[in-house]
Amino acid sequence: MGNTLLDTGLQVKCYLIQCMFVTTLLTPQRRKSKAAETASVVASLGEAQSDVVPGEPPKLQHMYGVDAWKRWVQWSKTQPDLEKPRFGSRPMEIKEDVLKCTTAELGYGLCRFICEVKRPNGESYSQDSLFYLCLGIQQYLFQNGRMENIFTDLFYGKFTLEITKLLKGFKPTITASGYLHSRVEEEYLWDCKQLGAYSPIVLLNTLLFFCTKFFQFKTVAQHRQLSFAHVMRCTKSIHDNTKSNFLRFYPPIPKKDLATETAADVDGVAAKRKRDDEEKEEVLEMMENSENPLRCPVRLYEFYLSKCSDSVKQRTNVFFLLPERSCVPNSPMWFSSQGLDDHTLDTMLTRILTVREIHLGDPQRNKPQSKDPEWVPDQHDDNSD
């Protein structure tokens, strides 16, 4: 329990860091009002990011996950042949109210929940639907002062493994109208604080998400091409002569290509021109989000750099760093000089690949049509009871 309290305290302090990060991005006129807002936000665990999102994006409906959990607990109590939950040698009772569950009960229960829960009509949930329900439970915990992150905290390691296995290989479906469909949308990850600067691991998850979405890197091997030395912050003028910031990734030239180029470089000019042309074709870019700096890839990458040691910032063999074990939010460094392991990257990437927006190659394609309404998790089930 002591470790749980320490971890909860760290998460709350990380939330304060997020609010500090927000303040640095605001104009002087807004900083004063934001300071007053932050006090109430921290007290109520409000949504620091929602007030700057334009329009009305789809919202995560957390009660579907909470109700599914309650329904599953009630069902499990009627199944005499099911294994009784235990914590070590002690029996556990999984509560219907997710907020009344201890960390141990919730961690154990979630592992069984994603394997056993059924729709009200008795049918199984799809992979993305189960993830949606778990995201709803996560949001409900945060909104009620439980700052545990069920997808990243060590206490939930077994659940993380189980949901990774469940989501592995997920592919979105395409409806009859041509709409590319997944139950999980990007907005839901922001809603339940899986994206942002709330903690070191969430910040890493956000950078991984951006690189997956904008560079279309969908394997760990592709992400391993990234390095501090090959990702640069750049500025360019756009059509109305205003400046726009963006991140540019220059893929490293394979050694065999360099050797071939050197051998063929007779006068030095032709080879250089060829190399420049190839690099122009290969560079990848992600633009800043000027409308919402809290979700801006450029700003978040700069924040990431500010929490890394200067010794890693020119390295050509690492990009995602392992968080410091003893890190506190006001520490100058959040990350060690050691790279994040492939297993952790793959676990994070597997969840990211369920997000609908990741699979939209063309932002103008696959927009919702009139016959593709926003999905409600149990709407079909209620009609079929």
N, C-alpha and C positions, 0 to 999 in steps of 0.2 A: 504493500500500500504506500510505503514511503516513496518508492520509485515512481509510483503513479502520480503522487502529488508533485514530485519534482518535475516530471515530464509535463504535467498540466501547467505548472508555473512557467515552464519554458515556452509552451505554446501560447500562453497569454502574453508573455513578454514579446514573443515573435509577432503577435497581433499588434502590439504597440509599435514595433519596428515598421510594420506595414503602414500604420498611420503616419509615422515619421516619414516614410518613403512617399506617401501621398502628399504631405505638406511641402516637400522639396520640389514637387512638380507643379505647385499652384502659384498663381500670381500673388504679389503682396496683398492685393485687395481681398483675395479669397482666403489668405492664410489666417486672418483674424477670425473670420466666421468658421473656418475649418477647425480651429483650436477648440472653440466651444462645442462644435459638433462631435469632435473626437471623444470628449469626455463622456457624452451620452452613448456614443457608439460602443466604446469599450465596456461601459456598464451593462449594456443590453446585448452585446455581441451583435450589433447591427451590421448592415451590409455596406461596408465602406466603398464598395465599387459600384453599387447599383445606381447611385445618384448621378453618375456621369455617363451611363450607357444610353445612347440615343435610341429613340423609339421604344417599342414594347416587345422585346424578344421573348421567346417561349420560356416559361419558368418551370423549374423543377417542382413537381407536386409531391412533397415529402410524405404526405399522409398515405399515399399508396404503399410506400415501403413500410411505414409504421403499422398500417392495418394488415398488410400481408404477414408481418412478423407476428402480430397478435393472433391472427388466424392460424398460423403454423404452430405456435405454442399450444393453442387450444387443441388442435388436431393431434399433436404429439402426445398429449396427456391421455388420449383415448387409444393409444397403440401400445398394448402391454408387451409386445415382442421387441420394441425398440430398446436399444442400449440406454441405460440410465446414465445421465451425465454425472461425471465425477471430476473433482479437482484434487489430484493426488489420490489420497485414500478417502477423502471426504465427499459425500454426495452433494450435488448442486441442484438447485431448482431454478430453471430458466423462467423468468417472469414475463408476463404478457406485456407489461409496460417496459419498453426498452430502456427508459431512463432509470428504472429501478434495478437494472442488471448491473452487477459488478463488471469490471474489466474482464475478469476470468470467465464469467458467465456469458458475456457478450461475445468474446472471442470464440469460445467453444460453440455457442449457439449459432453464430454466423456461418461457421463451417458446415453445420448440419442444415441450416436454413436454405443455403443455395443449392443443396442437393435434394432436399425433401419438400420444399414449399410447392404448392400447386395453385393454379387459378381457382376461383370459386366454383367453376364448373368441372374441376378435377383434372383439367389438362395441364401439361407442363408449360412452364415459361420458356421463352427463347433465351439465348445467351445474353443478348443486349437488354432484354426486359429484366433479367435478374440483376444485371449491373445497375440498371435504372433504380430498382428497388433499394439496392444497397446504398446508392448515392443519396436517395431520399432519407434513409436511416442516418447517414452521416450528417446531412444537413440538419436533421431534427436534433441530433446530439449537440451540434454547435450552437443552434439557436436556443438551446436550453442549458447552456453553461458547461456542457461536457466537451472539453477541448481535445479529446482523443481523436486521432486520425486513424480510422480503421484500415486504411490502405497503406500507411507508411510506418506507423509506430511498431516498435519491436514486440510489444505485447500481442499484436495481431499478426505475427509472422506466419502462423499456420493458415489463418484465413487468407492472407495475401497469396500464399502458395496455391490454395484451393481455387480461389477465383481466377488466378492466372491460368491454371489448367483448364478451367471451365471456358474462359474467353479465348483461349488459343485457337488460332485459325478462323476467327470470326470474319465473315464477309457480309457487307450490307446487301439487302435485297433491292430489287428494282420492281416497282409496282407496274400495273398494266398501263398507267399513264406515262411511264418513263421516269418516275420520281425515284431517286436513289434514297433509300430509307434505312435508318437505324434509329432505335429507340433513344440512343444517347446523342445529345447535341452539345456543342462546345459550351453554350451558355450554362448548362447544368454543372459543368466542372468549375466554372467561376462561382456559381451559386453556392456550392458546398466547399469552397476554399481548397480545391485541388489544384487550382491555378492561381498564381499571384506571388507575393513576396512574404508570405506568412511565416515561413520557416526555411532553413536551408534546403531540405529535401523537396518542399513544394516549389521553391525557386528553380531547382534542377528539373523538376517535372515540367515546369512551364517552358523552360528553354528547349527541352526535348520535344514538347508539344509544338512549339513554333517551328523547329527544324523539320519535324515530320509534316506539318501542314504546308509550309511555304517552300521547302526544298523537296518535298515528297520522298524523304528518307524513311523507308518502312522496315528496315532491318538494322540490327545492331551494327553489322559490318559497315553499312552506309554511314551511320552516325559516327563510327570510329574514324572516318576520314576527317572529321572536324578537328581543328586545333586552334589554340589562341593565335598562333602566328598566321593562320590562313583565314581568320575572320576579322574583318576590318569595318570600322564605322566610317561611313562616307557621307558626303553632302553633294547634292546637285540642285540646279535650278529647274523649276518646273514651268509650265506654260505661262503663268502669270508673274514670272520673275521672283517668286518666293522660293525660299530654300527648303529643301526636304531632306531629312536624314534617313539613312538606311544602312543595313548591315550587308556586307558583300563577302561571300565565301569564294576563295580561290582554291579549287581542288589542287592538291599537290601533284606535281608531275611525276609519274612512276620512274624509278631509276633506270629501267630498261629503255624508256623513251628518251631520257637524257643521254644515255650512252649512244643510242642510234643517231640522235641529233648531233652529238659531238663529232661522230664519224663522218656524217654527211655535210658538216659545216665547212664548205670550201672557202667561201669568202666572208662568212659570218653574217651577211645581210639577209640572204634568203631564209636561212634557218631562223633568224630572229623574227622575221616577218611571219613565218609560218607559226612559230610559237605564240606570237602575239595574237594572231588570228584564232588559234585554237583556244587560248585563254579567254578571249572575248566570248566565244561560244559556250565555254564551260562554266563561267562564273555564275553564281546563284545569288539572288538578292531577296531581302525581305524589308519592306518599307515600314517606316514608323507609323504609329497610330496616333495622329495628332488630335483626334477627337476624344480619345480616352487614354491619357498617358499612363494610367494604372495598368492598361493592357497593351502597352507599347513594347514591341520586341526590342527596340533600340534602348529605351530607358531601362528596361529590366536587365538587358545584357550589361549596360553600364553599371547598374547596381550590383550585378554579379561580380564584375571586375573589381569593384570597390571592396568586396569581401574576400578577394583572393590575394595571395602574396604576390609581390612584384616579381618574384623569382619564376613564376609559372607563366607570365603573360606573353612571353616570346617563345614558349615551347611549341614544338611542331608535332608532338606525339600525344597530346592530351587536351581535352576540352571540358568534359564533365568530371568534376572533382569530388572526392569523398568528403562529406561534412566532418568537421572537427567534433570529436566525441564530447569535449568539454566546452563546446561553444555556448555562449549566452548571447542574446540579441544585441547587446551593446558592445560585443567584442569587435575589435577592428577586423578580425578574420573569422569568417564562417567556415572556410574550407581548408583542408590540408593540401599538400602538394601531390598527394596520391590520387590516381584516377579511380573513378567509380568502376566497380567490377561489372562484367558482362551480364551476370545473373540479375543484378539489380536493375540495370538498364533494360533488359529484356522484360522484366516484370512490369516496369513502368510503361514501356512501349506497347505491350500487349493491351493494357487498358486504353491507351491513347488511340489505338487502331480501331476501337469500337465507335469512335466519334464520327458522326456523319460527315462533318465538314472536311475531315481528313481525306475523304475519298472523292471530293469534288475537284477534278482536275481543272475545270474551267469554272470560275466563280459565277459566270452568267448562265451556267447550265444547271439543269435539274432543280429549278426553283419550284416551290410548292404550287400545285394547281388546285383548282376549286374542289376537285374530288380527292385531294390529299390533305384532309384536315389535320391539325395537330393531334398527335396520338395521346390518348388517355389510357393508362395501363390496364385498368380493369373494366373499361367501358363495354367492351365486347363480352366480357365475362358476365357482367350484370345482366345483359340482355339474354344471355344463354342459360341463366339459372332456371 
